[in-house]
Amino acid sequence: MGSIVGKTIVKIRLMTKKEMEEEDWEVSSHGAPTAIELSGGTVIYPSRDSEGNGGGALFGYNKDGDSFFVMPEKKQKIKSSVKIKHT
């Protein structure tokens, strides 16, 4: 298993249909989960639980304590990009 420590984010996008199929996941009514491509070709994405029973959502907070979630700008096809919105 590889480490993501020291890698940089190259791209933030939605999971592709192929990636979803490889996980045996279906696109939910909320759309495809967000995928984060890292340097070196690593791709990470959220699961709804530790058993990998479907895609999840990404939430976080910045150094100022502002919380955010990652979501598409608007309803898009699986191969679309996503935008980070602060709430």
PETASUL-V765657 format. One line per field, one symbol per residue. burial: I if it has 16 or more other ideal C-beta (glycine too) atoms within 10 Angstrom, else O. A space follows every 50 residues. Layout:
burial->???
This chain:
burial->OOOOOOIOOOOOIIIOOOIIOOOOIOOOOOIIIIIIIIOOOOOOIIOOOO OOOIIIOIOOOOOOOOOOOIIIOOOOOIOOOIOOOOO
